[in-house]
């Protein structure tokens, strides 16, 4: 990518990483986390507040690309909700969360990649798909972090699998049925995203398409391994990622 776009994406990534780290840091108290996230909200909404170095860069980024201020706040709200243990009754409830922590990120990324507003549906749908895949991959890790459960409780009930079963790391046919159900949902979203990508933005959004391909492979890897998410964290090897990168680069 051109150097100026790379620089802007690094700034945006630093913002997202900083907000996420504040919410997930086990060394910070919940009160301190709330205070630091509130300070970020103030830095992005109150022009009278003297910004720090990163805050100033984010303000500049937002102004130059005319990025919607509320999308930055949505990301903060999404991470803020992680301060307390998560429970979502339905997939629609979960989609509000995934929109904030992934869909809003995708929408803000469009102008940074040089894509048009015509790719908004692509960005939001891909965000839902990537975050749902992360949730499936991180089931065990999230349980160890304040017993967070992101899988919709209605889906657990559908397969007669309870939150207590999840916390006990019960890996049986009910669990596999649940995980296959959610993986199919994530794959459908990945496909929907691909089908909605405007031809004019394919080149600009090639990095996002690489991520989409990687996450398809990640879902396949988990399924083939029978979703051993309680005792391992799935990732593709550098060689697999390089192969996907090479394939997308010549498309």
N, C-alpha and C positions, 0 to 999 in steps of 0.2 A: 504494500500500500504506500501511497505518497507519504513523505515524512511528516507533513502537517497533520494528516489524518491519524497517523500512528501516535503522534504526540497527544492529540485530543482524546484518542481512545485510552491511552495510558492514564490521562487525568481522570476520565470517567471511571475506569477500572479502579483507580485509587480511591475514588469516592465510594464506590460500591463495596470495596474491600474494607474500608475503614468503618462504614456503617455496620456491616455484617460482623466485623470483629468486636465492635463495642457490644452488640447484642449477645454474642456467643462467648465472650471472655469469662471464664469461671473465676478469675481473680477480682472482677468488678462486682460490687453488690448490685442488686436490682435498682436501688435508689440511684446509685452512681450512673448506671446505664441510662436510666430515664433522664437524668440531668444532662448527660453528654449528648444524647439524641435530641433533647429539647434545645440544647445549644446549637446543634446543627440546623434544626428547623429555623431558629432565630437568625442564624447566619445567612440563610438562604431567602429569608422573607423580610428582614429588617435591614434596609440599606444604611441605616445609621450605625449599625453595629460594626465595629472594626473587625475585618476578617483576618483569620490566620492565613498561612501560605496556601494550604490546599483549598480552603474556603474561597480565597481570592481567585484561584485558578478555576474552580468550578463556576463561580459567578461569571468569569470572563467567558468560559466555554458556553454557558447558557445564553449569554448575551450575543455572542458571535453567531451561534447557530439558531438563535431564536427558539430555544428549547422550552417546552411547557414547564413552568415552575412547579405545578402541582404533581408532575410525574416524579420529580425528585423527592417530594414530600411523601408520595405513595411508597417509594422504596423505603424511606425511613419508617413509615407506619408499618410496613410489612415486617421489617426487622424488629421493630419495637414490640410487635405481638409475640416474638420469640422469647421475650424476657420471662414470660410465664409459660408453664407447660401447655402444649397445644392439644386441643381436641376439636375435631370437625365432625359434625353430625352427618353431613351429606357431601357429595362431590361439589355441589354448587357452593357450599360453604368453603370448601377447600379452594375452589377456583378464585374466590376473592383474594385469598392469601397468595396463590401462585401468580395472579395478575400483578399484585404489588411487588413481589420479590423477583419476578421474571418477566412478565408481560410488559411492565413499565420500563424495565431495562431494555427490552427489545425495541420499544417505541422510541426511546431516547437514542438508541444506537443507529436508527435508520439514517438520520441526517449525517451522523458521524461516519458512516460507511459510504455516504453519497447516494443513498437510495431515496426513492420518492415516497410520498404519503400513500400511494397506491398499495404499498406493501404492509400497511398497518395490520391487516388480518393475519398475514403471514407472521409478523413479529409477535403478536399476542398468542397465536396458536402454537408457534414454536416454543414460546416461553412456557406455556402450560405443559407442553410435552416434555421439555427438558427438566422442569422442576418435578414433575411426577416421576420421571425416571430417577432423579436424584433421591426422591423419597423412598422409592423401592430399594435402591442400592444401600441407603443409609438407615434402614429399619433398625438394625442392631445398635448402630452408633447413636441414633436419636433416643433410643430407650435408655441408654446409659447417661444421656445428657438430660437430666430433669424428667426422665420417663416421658419424653415427647412422643406422641403418637400422631402422625400426620395422615395415616390412612383413614378414610371416612368410616365412622362407626357403623353407618348403615350398610356399608359393604362388608364389614366384618360380620354383622348379623346375618347378612344374606347367605354366608357360608357357614353359619353357626360356629363362628370362631370369635371368642371374646377378647376384650382388652387384657384380661388376666392370662389368657392363653398366649397372647403376644408377649406380655412381660415375663412369662415363664419360658419363652423361646421354644414354644411347642411347634415342631416342624413335622406336620403330618399332612394327610391328603387335603384336609380343609384349608390349611395354610397354602399349599401349592395351588389349589383351586382359586383362592383369593388372589395370590400373586400373579397367576396367569391371567386372570380377569383384568387386573390393573395394568399388566404389561401390554395386553391387547389394546386397552384404552390408550395407553401412551403411544403405541405404534400407529393407531388410527389417527391420533393428533399429529404425529410426525408426517404421515401421508397427506393429511388435510393441509398441513402447512406447505408441503411441496407443491401440491396441486393449486394452491392459491398464490404462488410466487409469480408476479408479473415478469414476462420475458425481458422487459427493459431493465429490470433490476437484478437479473441473474448474476451478472459480472460483479456488481457492487456488493452483493450479498453472498459471494462465494465463501467467505469465512463462516457465515452462519450455516451455509449448506454443508460445510465440512463438519461442523458441530452436529448437525442433524444426522449425517451419516455415521459419525462416531457413536451417537446415542442409539441408533438402530442396532449397531453391532453390540453395544453394551447390553441392551435388552436381550438380544439373542444369546449372549454369553451367560447371562443370569439364568435364562430359561433352560439352556442346555445343562447347566450345573445344578438345576433344581433349587434355585434361589437360596443358596446357603448364606444368607445375609446376616445371620446371627453370629457367624464366626469368621467372616472374611469380607473384605471390601473390594468390589470388582473395579477393574480398570483395564483398558486396552494397553498392550505393549507399545513401546515407541515405534516398533516396526509396523504394527497394524495401523497406527495413526499415520505414519509416513506413507503407507500404501494408499490410504484414503486421501491424503493430501495430494499425492501424485495423480491419482485418478481424477480428482476434482479440478486439478490445475490444467488438465488437458481437455476438459469437457467444454 
